[in-house]
């Protein structure tokens, strides 16, 4: 069973072998089918057959313990394939356990200030932190080239070249590219 998370963006990855079709003329998508909703996430297949499909956080769409079927669909030139499917469930990656004790160490209902015990904390590298670091790197490159919010338009060729370099280096999705652009403009405006 494949697990997706309500509170974590992730990337579905697999290796695909095509015969009689070129990788660059092929597309991949991941379909999540549940009782209430269906979702399609679009991905890419590189020249070595590595398939990557970014999957957004499902928090606002599917609740924890939702179950269903996940399918990988590949369109190779004009031919449709469904090479993989599995059952899936939705979980929450981060959980907090709260235990409240009174002065005599008996468990009581919380009425005032509480003591909190946190357990099972996992060090999960956040995409937000990654994007923030990428934004800082991009801004440093712009500053190095003496580019600021006022001369951004005049230097659009240099900005585009630097942006393409960053996008390629970190293999950013379309959504991440837009977030990067908005973050850079916001920080340059300050």
C-alpha positions in Angstrom: 0.0 0.0 0.0 1.3 3.4 -1.0 1.1 6.3 1.6 0.4 9.9 0.8 0.5 12.7 3.5 -1.9 15.5 4.3 0.8 17.8 5.6 3.8 17.2 3.3 4.5 17.8 -0.3 6.3 14.9 -1.9 7.5 13.5 -5.2 6.4 10.2 -6.6 9.4 8.6 -8.5 9.8 5.5 -10.6 11.8 4.1 -13.5 10.0 3.6 -16.8 11.3 1.6 -19.8 9.7 2.4 -23.2 10.1 0.4 -26.3 9.0 1.9 -29.7 8.5 5.4 -28.3 10.8 8.3 -27.3 11.0 9.5 -23.7 10.8 13.1 -24.8 7.5 12.5 -26.5 6.0 10.8 -23.5 4.0 12.1 -20.5 3.2 10.7 -17.1 0.4 11.4 -14.6 -0.5 10.0 -11.2 -4.3 9.4 -10.6 -5.6 9.1 -7.0 -9.1 7.7 -6.9 -11.1 7.8 -3.6 -14.8 7.4 -2.9 -15.4 11.2 -2.7 -12.8 12.7 -5.1 -10.3 11.9 -7.8 -7.0 13.8 -8.3 -4.5 13.9 -11.2 -0.9 15.1 -10.7 1.1 15.6 -13.8 4.8 14.6 -14.1 7.7 14.3 -16.4 9.8 11.5 -17.8 13.5 12.4 -18.5 15.7 10.9 -21.2 16.9 8.1 -18.9 13.3 7.0 -18.1 13.1 8.5 -14.6 9.6 9.5 -14.0 8.9 12.2 -11.4 5.4 13.4 -10.3 5.1 16.2 -7.7 2.3 15.5 -5.3 1.0 18.5 -3.3 -0.2 18.4 0.3 -3.6 16.8 0.5 -4.7 18.5 3.7 -7.5 20.6 2.3 -8.7 17.8 0.0 -8.5 14.4 1.6 -8.7 13.6 5.3 -6.4 11.3 7.2 -7.2 7.5 6.8 -8.8 8.1 3.4 -8.2 5.1 1.2 -8.4 4.5 -2.5 -6.5 3.4 -5.6 -3.4 5.1 -7.1 -2.5 4.6 -10.8 0.4 5.7 -12.9 -0.7 6.6 -16.4 1.8 7.0 -19.2 1.1 8.5 -22.6 3.9 7.4 -25.0 3.4 9.4 -28.2 -0.2 8.5 -29.1 -0.5 5.3 -26.9 -2.0 5.2 -23.4 -0.6 2.8 -20.8 -1.4 2.1 -17.2 1.8 0.3 -16.1 1.3 0.5 -12.3 -1.5 0.7 -9.7 -1.8 0.1 -6.0 -4.0 0.9 -3.0 -3.2 4.1 -1.1 -4.0 5.6 2.2 -3.6 9.1 3.5 -1.8 9.8 6.7 -0.4 12.8 8.7 3.4 12.9 8.7 3.7 15.1 11.9 1.9 14.1 15.0 2.0 15.5 18.5 1.0 13.6 21.7 -0.2 15.7 24.6 -0.3 14.3 28.1 -1.6 16.5 30.9 -0.8 15.6 34.5 -1.9 17.1 37.8 0.4 17.7 40.7 -0.3 14.2 42.1 0.6 12.7 38.6 -2.9 11.5 37.9 -4.2 12.2 34.4 -6.8 14.9 34.4 -8.6 16.9 31.8 -6.9 20.1 30.8 -8.3 23.2 32.7 -5.3 25.5 32.9 -1.7 25.6 31.8 -0.6 22.2 30.5 2.6 20.3 30.3 3.2 19.0 26.8 5.1 15.9 26.0 6.1 15.6 22.3 7.1 12.2 21.0 8.0 10.7 17.7 9.3 13.9 16.2 10.9 13.3 12.8 13.4 15.5 11.1 11.6 16.2 7.9 13.3 18.6 5.4 10.6 21.0 4.5 10.0 22.1 0.9 9.3 25.6 2.2 12.8 25.8 3.8 14.3 24.5 0.6 12.5 27.1 -1.4 13.6 29.8 1.0 17.2 28.8 0.7 16.9 28.8 -3.1 15.3 32.3 -3.0 18.3 33.5 -0.9 20.7 32.0 -3.4 18.9 33.6 -6.3 18.9 37.0 -4.6 22.7 36.7 -3.8 23.3 36.1 -7.5 21.2 39.1 -8.5 23.0 41.3 -5.9 26.4 40.1 -7.3 25.3 41.4 -10.7 24.1 44.7 -9.2 20.5 43.9 -10.0 17.8 45.3 -7.8 14.0 45.9 -8.0 14.6 49.2 -9.9 16.7 47.8 -12.7 15.2 44.4 -12.9 13.4 45.0 -16.2 16.5 46.4 -17.9 18.4 43.3 -16.9 15.7 40.8 -17.8 18.1 38.7 -20.0 20.6 38.2 -17.1 17.7 37.5 -14.7 16.2 34.9 -17.1 19.6 33.2 -17.5 20.1 33.1 -13.7 16.6 31.9 -13.2 16.9 29.1 -15.7 20.1 28.0 -14.0 18.4 27.9 -10.6 15.3 26.0 -12.0 17.5 23.4 -13.7 19.8 23.0 -10.8 17.0 22.3 -8.3 14.6 20.7 -10.8 11.8 23.0 -9.7 8.1 22.4 -10.6 6.0 25.0 -12.2 4.4 25.8 -8.9 7.8 26.1 -7.2 9.0 28.4 -10.0 6.0 30.8 -9.4 6.7 30.7 -5.6 10.3 31.5 -6.3 9.5 34.4 -8.5 7.1 35.9 -6.0 9.5 35.4 -3.1 12.4 37.1 -5.0 10.2 40.1 -6.0 8.9 40.4 -2.5 12.4 40.3 -0.9 13.9 42.7 -3.5 11.1 45.2 -2.8 12.1 45.5 0.8 
